[in-house]
Amino acid sequence: MNRVVHFEIPAADPEKAIGFYQKVFGWQFEQWGDQPYWMTKGGEADQPGIGGAITKRQDAGQPMVNTIDVADVDATVEQIESNGGQIVEPKMAIPGVGWLIYFKDTEGNLFGAM
């Protein structure tokens, strides 16, 4: 089975959003390289839950996205398309991490698969 392993929260003002999550939930953040992308740490690795990131919002309708861990992105693309889903961002390399796609399920919900 494949699990959700990451989330992305879009923000028009990432610094403001980071302050909110730090103050309310105690999350820690670290910017990923020089990208407008801040990784979260919301707990210890041996506790349940997943990590995520705050990202600079690209457009007003950008939703929060959950990313699912998959063994083979290319095979997942085939499965998504053959079962009524739609690829919205083709396979792209994430340096030091792997391959990522964004897709919509049959209900129009946006997800990542990595």
Buried (B, 14 or more C-beta within 10 A) or exposed (E): EEEEBBBBBBBEEBEEBBEBBEEEEEBEBEBBEEEEBBBBEBBEEEEEEBBBBBBBBEEEEBEEBBBBBBEEBEEBBEEBEEEEBEBEEEBEEEEEEEBBBBBBEEEEEBBBBB
